[in-house]
Amino acid sequence: MLSAKSLFQEILDHDESFRLFCSIAAGGEAQGGWENARIAALVPPGEAALVPKITRHGADEDKHGRIFNALLRKRGLEPVEVPPATDYTMLLERAGIGLAHERLKTEEPLTVGDIVVYLAHSRVTEQRASEQMELLRRHFADHPDIGRAVKMISNDEDNHLAYCHEELLRFAAAGHGRTIQRVLRECALAEIRVYRDVSLAVMAEMGRVLGWPRAKAAVLAAGIHAVHLYERLGGWRRMVSLTMPERRDALGGPAAASPEFA
C-alpha cells in the first residue's frame, strides 16, 4: 500500500534517490539563505528592527543546507546536480513570486512595499515547508540517521512561519492590509501550480532512479494532481490567513548551531 511513510522510506533506503532528495533540498535551502541575506542587507532604514530577524531566517536556511549535505557525507555520497524542473525556488522566481534576484543583486535599498512582498511570499512558502517537515517529523522523528535533522528543521520552519504571521499582522495594522491580502493570494495561487509541477518532476526522477513500474508512477502522479485540485478549489486559503502565533518573536535570537551529522 502506498503511503507517505512507505514512499519516503523507499527513497531513504536507496543511495541514489536519497542523494537526489538531499541535493534538491540543500540547493533550495542555500538559495533561501542567499535571498534572505541580500534582503537583510537592503532593508529600508525605517525597518531596521527587521534586519536581525531576516538575518536569522537566512542563517537558518543556510544551516539546513549544511545539514542535508552532512547527511549525504554520512552515507559517503556527494551532491548531484539538481534537475531544473525540480528547482522549486527558481521556478517560483520565474513565476514572478517574491523579489526578483536581479533586484536583490543591486545595492538599492528596498521599499516597505518590497518588504511586504518578501514577507507575503515567505508566509506562503513557509506554510508549505512547515507542513512537509511536520509530515517527515511525524514518521521519522526517531529515525537513527535523519531523526535529529528532521526535528531541528521542522522546528525552524515553524519559527519562520510564526515570524511571517506576526510581521505581516504588524504591517496590516500599519495600513498595508489590502496589499498584503492581494499579494498573499497571488503568491498562493502561483505556488500551488509550481508545487504541483515540481512534485511531478521529482516523482518522475525518483521513479527513474528506483525503477518504479508505470502503474505506480501513474498512481503517484494522480495523487499529486488530486492535491493540486483540492488546493485550487480552496485549499490555498490556508496559505493566506493571518493569525497571531503562539510563538511570539520567533526569530528574535541568534540561529542555533547545526549539529554535526557526518
Rosetta blueprint (number, residue, H / E / L):
1 M L
2 L L
3 S L
4 A H
5 K H
6 S H
7 L H
8 F H
9 Q H
10 E H
11 I H
12 L H
13 D H
14 H L
15 D H
16 E H
17 S H
18 F H
19 R H
20 L H
21 F H
22 C H
23 S H
24 I H
25 A H
26 A H
27 G H
28 G H
29 E H
30 A H
31 Q H
32 G H
33 G H
34 W H
35 E H
36 N H
37 A H
38 R H
39 I H
40 A H
41 A H
42 L H
43 V L
44 P L
45 P H
46 G H
47 E H
48 A H
49 A H
50 L H
51 V H
52 P H
53 K H
54 I H
55 T H
56 R H
57 H H
58 G H
59 A H
60 D H
61 E H
62 D H
63 K H
64 H H
65 G H
66 R H
67 I H
68 F H
69 N H
70 A H
71 L H
72 L H
73 R H
74 K H
75 R L
76 G L
77 L L
78 E L
79 P L
80 V L
81 E L
82 V L
83 P L
84 P H
85 A H
86 T H
87 D L
88 Y H
89 T H
90 M H
91 L H
92 L H
93 E H
94 R H
95 A L
96 G L
97 I L
98 G L
99 L L
100 A L
101 H H
102 E H
103 R H
104 L H
105 K L
106 T L
107 E L
108 E L
109 P L
110 L L
111 T L
112 V H
113 G H
114 D H
115 I H
116 V H
117 V H
118 Y H
119 L H
120 A H
121 H H
122 S H
123 R H
124 V H
125 T H
126 E H
127 Q H
128 R H
129 A H
130 S H
131 E H
132 Q H
133 M H
134 E H
135 L H
136 L H
137 R H
138 R H
139 H H
140 F H
141 A L
142 D L
143 H L
144 P L
145 D L
146 I L
147 G H
148 R H
149 A H
150 V H
151 K H
152 M H
153 I H
154 S H
155 N H
156 D H
157 E H
158 D H
159 N H
160 H H
161 L H
162 A H
163 Y H
164 C H
165 H H
166 E H
167 E H
168 L H
169 L H
170 R H
171 F H
172 A H
173 A H
174 A H
175 G H
176 H H
177 G H
178 R H
179 T H
180 I H
181 Q H
182 R H
183 V H
184 L H
185 R H
186 E H
187 C H
188 A H
189 L H
190 A H
191 E H
192 I H
193 R H
194 V H
195 Y H
196 R H
197 D H
198 V H
199 S H
200 L H
201 A H
202 V H
203 M H
204 A H
205 E H
206 M H
207 G H
208 R H
209 V H
210 L H
211 G L
212 W L
213 P L
214 R H
215 A H
216 K H
217 A H
218 A H
219 V H
220 L H
221 A H
222 A H
223 G H
224 I H
225 H H
226 A H
227 V H
228 H H
229 L H
230 Y H
231 E H
232 R H
233 L H
234 G L
235 G H
236 W H
237 R H
238 R H
239 M H
240 V L
241 S L
242 L L
243 T L
244 M L
245 P L
246 E L
247 R L
248 R L
249 D L
250 A L
251 L L
252 G L
253 G L
254 P L
255 A L
256 A L
257 A L
258 S L
259 P L
260 E L
261 F L
262 A L
